[in-house]
Amino acid sequence: MLRGRRRRGLRGRLPKPVRLGIQPPVSKFIPFPQIDPSPIYLELEELEVLRLVDLEGLSQDEAGVRMGVSRGTIWRLLQSARKKVIRSLTEGRPLFILK
């Protein structure tokens, strides 16, 4: 499944579409007790990178080949996803997966 991405500004080229392997069966995780009600949003691309690198044990190069993007893009998505998940766990905030 290909998913187009958005440009993060007004200038520059449009990002390449990313190949996703799965569609997650859930769309949110809500901690109990919920300390801070403001949600954190995790994009599908970030979830896919977490799955490939941390769950399946692929290298960043292999994950980039499977998703059809560069290793640098994988690194950026992985750092962003890990930061969001850790922030959700430590601050007690809900984690929503954008579809």
MIRO-937814 format. One record per residue (C-alpha): residue number from 0; x, y, z. Coordinates in Angstrom, 1 decimal. Example, Ala and Ser with C-alpha at 12.3 -4.5 7.8 and 13.67 -1.06 7.14 Angstrom:
! residues 2
0,12.3,-4.5,7.8
1,13.7,-1.1,7.1
! end
This chain:
! residues 99
0,0.0,0.0,0.0
1,1.4,3.4,-1.0
2,0.8,6.4,1.1
3,1.7,10.0,0.0
4,3.3,12.3,2.5
5,3.0,16.1,3.0
6,5.7,18.7,2.5
7,6.7,20.4,5.8
8,6.9,23.9,4.4
9,6.3,25.9,1.3
10,9.5,25.2,-0.6
11,11.3,22.1,-1.8
12,10.3,19.0,-3.7
13,7.3,16.9,-2.7
14,8.2,13.7,-0.7
15,8.2,10.3,-2.3
16,5.3,8.0,-1.4
17,6.0,5.4,1.3
18,5.2,1.7,1.0
19,3.4,0.5,4.1
20,3.2,-3.2,5.0
21,0.3,-3.3,7.5
22,-2.8,-1.4,8.5
23,-2.9,-1.3,12.3
24,-6.0,-2.8,13.9
25,-6.1,-0.1,16.6
26,-6.1,3.7,16.3
27,-5.3,4.8,19.9
28,-3.7,3.9,23.2
29,-5.0,5.6,26.3
30,-3.0,5.2,29.5
31,-4.6,4.6,32.9
32,-4.4,6.8,34.9
33,-4.3,9.5,32.3
34,-2.1,12.3,33.7
35,-2.2,14.8,30.7
36,-5.2,14.6,28.4
37,-3.5,16.3,25.4
38,-2.9,13.5,22.8
39,0.3,12.7,20.8
40,-0.2,11.8,17.2
41,1.9,9.0,15.6
42,1.8,8.9,11.8
43,1.4,5.5,9.9
44,4.9,5.9,8.4
45,6.4,6.3,11.9
46,4.6,3.2,13.1
47,5.8,1.2,10.1
48,9.4,2.1,10.8
49,9.1,1.2,14.4
50,7.6,-2.2,13.4
51,10.3,-2.9,10.8
52,13.4,-1.8,12.8
53,12.4,-2.6,16.4
54,10.0,-5.5,16.1
55,11.3,-7.3,13.0
56,14.9,-6.4,13.7
57,15.7,-5.0,10.2
58,18.5,-2.6,9.7
59,17.7,1.0,8.7
60,19.0,0.2,5.2
61,16.8,-2.9,4.8
62,13.8,-1.0,6.2
63,14.4,1.8,3.7
64,14.5,-0.6,0.8
65,11.3,-2.2,1.9
66,9.5,1.1,2.4
67,11.0,2.7,-0.8
68,12.7,5.6,0.9
69,16.3,6.5,1.8
70,18.1,5.5,5.0
71,18.1,9.1,6.1
72,14.3,9.3,5.9
73,14.1,6.1,7.9
74,16.4,7.5,10.6
75,14.3,10.7,10.9
76,11.0,8.8,11.1
77,12.5,6.4,13.7
78,13.8,9.1,15.9
79,10.5,11.0,15.8
80,8.4,7.8,16.5
81,10.6,6.7,19.4
82,10.4,10.2,20.9
83,6.6,10.3,20.6
84,6.2,6.8,22.2
85,8.5,7.5,25.1
86,6.8,10.9,25.7
87,3.4,9.1,25.8
88,4.6,6.5,28.2
89,6.5,8.8,30.6
90,4.0,11.7,30.6
91,0.8,9.5,30.7
92,-0.6,11.0,27.5
93,-2.9,9.2,24.9
94,-1.2,8.1,21.7
95,-3.4,8.4,18.5
96,-2.4,6.7,15.3
97,-3.3,8.9,12.3
98,-4.8,7.0,9.4
! end
